[in-house]
């Protein structure tokens, strides 16, 4: 989408149109969810409704944060807090389901890969095959339990007075946006653009502070900095989106950081499972190989992000295997926690 011309528009005009459109998207997703609940919709429809609610809630919350100076803070700040709570609650169930699917697919792929080494001691090449089945069963028990709890939390949240208050506030937003009477009358280019540029400056600073892309894939302590970049990138993308800017590059970089987050959390789940007391050596070995595989996917996502973010600086560097592709796992790496 090309950058809109805001020369003749006020900040209130531009921000109001965007917030009303996102409020409408929120209410549309809510109706889809309610219809699905009443009619016994399948998981796909329920997932689509939850995704629509999360997306609209994040965009509204992000815009209220970025353009806070243009809104009435007494109204915007509480609503932003509640929307962050809602999007986080709705995300958990989907995250657990996607993590389990990712890990099951990875176990199946690794079991068939000739590049995975056998343990130094044990039953040989069949160790991963035997351990993979047991590891999969263990992960399924743990993540299914977590998903069930998240599902219960989601149902409780969507039936709460707290959620209905959020929905009522968003319904008001769909028709009327409470704005600061002075800031909203200013030209959009002079009021909104500097605020959007500030989110870009924060993002650039966080990217510059990231560790080198070609480090060890097992540096899980670095994941937090990458997750923060992902959050800042999303805020910046929503700000540019609100102003009608081209967000294709930001969206592609965000997808790389989504893959990074997914692989990081999958690796953490396999490490947690490996710490289960009294598991068989073959199961522990399979979980170690799975952990190493997901950490290599983390590294691949980091390098992919740098190629997208700084294409000129990384043009000479080869891209690592894509997540889900063949990854060489050494015997030493497979035994890392």
N, C-alpha and C positions, 0 to 999 in steps of 0.2 A: 504494500500500500504506500502510495506516494505521500510525502509530507504535505499536510494541508496548509493552506495559506491562512494564517490567523491575524492578518493585518487589521481586519475590520471587526474582529471578534473580541469580546471581553473575556477575562479569565473565567468569570462565572458562566458565560455561554459555553465555553469549551469543556470545562470540568463538569458542568451540569449535564450536558449531553452524554458524556461518558459514564457518569455515575448512574444516571437514569437507565441507560442501556444495560449496565451490569445488574442493577436492581431488577430489571425486567427479566434478565436471564436467570437470576436467582429464583424469582417467583415461578418462572416456567419450569425450572428443574424441581422445585418443591411440589408443583402440581403433578408432575410426572411421578415423583416419589409417592405422593398420596394416592394417586390412581393405581399405581403398582401395588401398594400395600393393600388397598381395598380389593383389587382384582387378583391378588396372588401372583404378581409378576415374577418372572424368572430372575436368576442372578444377573444376567446381562442387562436387563432393563433397570434393575435396582442399582447396578454398578454405574450405568449411564446417568441415572438421576443423582447419585452421590457425587459423581465426577463433576456434573454441572453445578451442583451446590458448592463444592469445594472451589472450583475455578472462579465462580462469581464472587464468593466470599473473599478469596485471596485478592482479587483485583480491587474490590471495594476497599478492603482493609489497607492494601498497599497505597491506593490513591489517597485515602484519608490521612495516611502517614506522610507521604511525599508532599502533598498539597495542603497540609494542615493549616498553613497561614491564610488560605483562602476560605476555609470553612469556619463554622462556629465550633471552637474546641470543646465547649461544654456538651455539645451533641456528638461531635465526631469521635472524641477520644473513647468514651464508653462503648460506642458501637464498634469501633475498630478492635477493642479488646475482646468483645464478644464474638466477633467474626473470626479472629485468630483462634479462639477456643473452639469454635464450631468446625473450622476447616481442619484443625489438628485432630479432633475427635473423629471426624468422618474419614480421615486418611488412614487410621490405624488398621481397620479391618482389611482394606484393600492391600495395604503394605504387607501384612502377614501372609495373605493369600498369594500375592505375587512372589514373595520371598520363598515360600515353600515350592511353588512351581519352578522357580529359577534353580533352586538347589536340587530338585528331583531331576530336572533336565541335565544339569551339570554332572550329577552322579552317573546317569545313564551314558552320557558322552565319554566321561573319563573311564568308565568300565570297559568301553570298547576301544580305547586309545592304546596303541602300542608304545606311545612315548612315555607312559607312566611307569616309573621303575618299581621293581619289587622291593619289599622291605629287606633289610640286611639279614634278618632272621625270621623264619616263619614258613608258611606253606607255599611260598613262591608266587607265581603269577596269578594264582587264583585268589590271593589274599584280598585284592581290591574288589573282585566280584562278590565274594562272600561278605566282606565287610560293607560293601556298598548297600546291599539289601538291608543289613541291620542298621546301618547309619541312616538310610532313608526312613526306616520305620521309626527310629528315635526322633529324627527331625520332624516327621509327620505328627507324632504325638505331641511334641513340644509346641510346634507352630500352630497346629490345629487348636490346641487348648488356648493359646494366646489369641488366635483369631476369634474363637468362640466368646472369649471375654470381651474382646473389642466390639464384637457384634452386639453383645448385651449392652455395653456402654453406649453404643450408637443409638440403639432403640430407646434406651433410657433418656439420652440427651434429646432425641427428636420428639419425645413425648413430654418433655419438661416445660414448666412455665418459663424457664430461662430461654429455651429455644423459641417459644411462641412470642416472647418479647422481642427477640432478634428479628423474627419474621415480620412482626408488626412494624418495627423500625425500618426495615428494608422496603416494606410496602409503601410507607410514607415517602421514602427516598425515591421510589419509582415515579412519583408525581411532583415532589417538591424537595429541592436540595437546600438545606440550611447553610447559607454562605455568609461570610463576613461582608457587610455592606460596602465597605471601602475597598478592600482588596479585590473583591469580585468585579468591581467596575473597571479595574485597570486593564490595559491591553494584555491579551494572552501572551504575546511574544515577550513582554516585559515582566510579567508576573509568573507565569507557569514555566517558561523555558529555563530560567535560572534555577528553579527548584528541581526540574528534571535533570539539569546538568550537574547539580549537586549529587544526585544519586549515582550519576556516571563517574564522578570524581571519587566517591567512596568505593565504588566497584574497582576502578583502576588502581587505587591504592591497595586494596585487598589482594588483587591479582599480582601486583608487583611484589608483595610480601610473601607470596607462595614459595614453598621450597622448590628446588630444581626438579624439572619433570623427569629427568633420567636418574632418580634416586632408587633406593631399594623399594620393592613393592611391599615389604613387610613393615613399613613405617606407619603403623596404624595411628600413632600419636599425631600424625600430620593431617588426619582426616578432618578434624574439626575446622581447620583453616579453610579447607576446600568446601566444607558444608556452608561456611559463612559466605564464601564467594558465591555459592549457588543461591543463597538467600538474597544477597545484594544484587545479583544479576536479575533475579526475578522481579525485585522491586524496581530496578531500572527499566526492565522491559515493559512492565506495566505503565511506568511513567511515560515512556516513549509511545506506547500504544495509545494512551489517553490523548496524546497530542497528535495522533495520526501519523506517526513516524514509521519508517520501514524497520521492522523488528526481526527480519529473517535471520540475520547473522546472530542476533542475541538468542533467538529461539534455538538455532543449531548448537550454539555453545551451551545453552541450558540443557539440551538433550544429552550432551556429553557429560555434564555434571549430574544429571539424573542417573545415567549409567554408573557414574562413580559412586553415588549415594547407594544405589541398589547393590552394587558389588561389595561395598564396604559393609553394609548391614548384613548381607548374606555371609560374608566371611566371619563377622562377629557371631552370627547364629551358629555357624559350624564350630567355632571355637567354644561357644557356650555348651554345645552338645558334647564336645570332646571332654569337657570337664565333669561329665556325669559320672558319679562313682561306680566302680566295678563294671565298666563296660569291657567287652572282649578286645584283645589286642588288634584283631582284624578290623573291628569297628572303629577303634581309635585311629588306625592307619588310614582308613578310608576318609574319615573326617579331616585328618591332617592333609591329605591330598586335595580334598575339596576346599579347605581353607586356603591352601597355596594357590589353587586355580582361581579363586575369587579375588585374592590379593593381586594376582597378575592382571585380572580384569580391571582392578582399581588403577593399576599403573597404566594400562592401555587407555582408559578413559581420561587420565590426566594428560597424557601425551596428545590424545585427540583434541582435548580442549585447547592446549597450547597451539596446535596446528590451526585451529579455527580462530583463536584470538590473536595470534601473532604469526600469520602465514609467511611473511617475508623472513622472519627470524628463524623459522623452523622448516623452511622449504627443503633444506639439505638433509634434515634428519628423517630417517625412515619411520613410518608408522608401525607400532607394534601390532600383533594379531588382534583382531576385533574381539570384543567380549563374546564368548560362546564359540570362538574358533579354537584351533589347536594351540595349546600353550604347553611349553616344555616345563616340566616340574621335576626338579632334581630330588634325589632321595633325601638330602638334607633339608630342603625346603618343605617337603611333605611332612616332616616331623615337627615343624614349628607350631607353637600353640595358636 
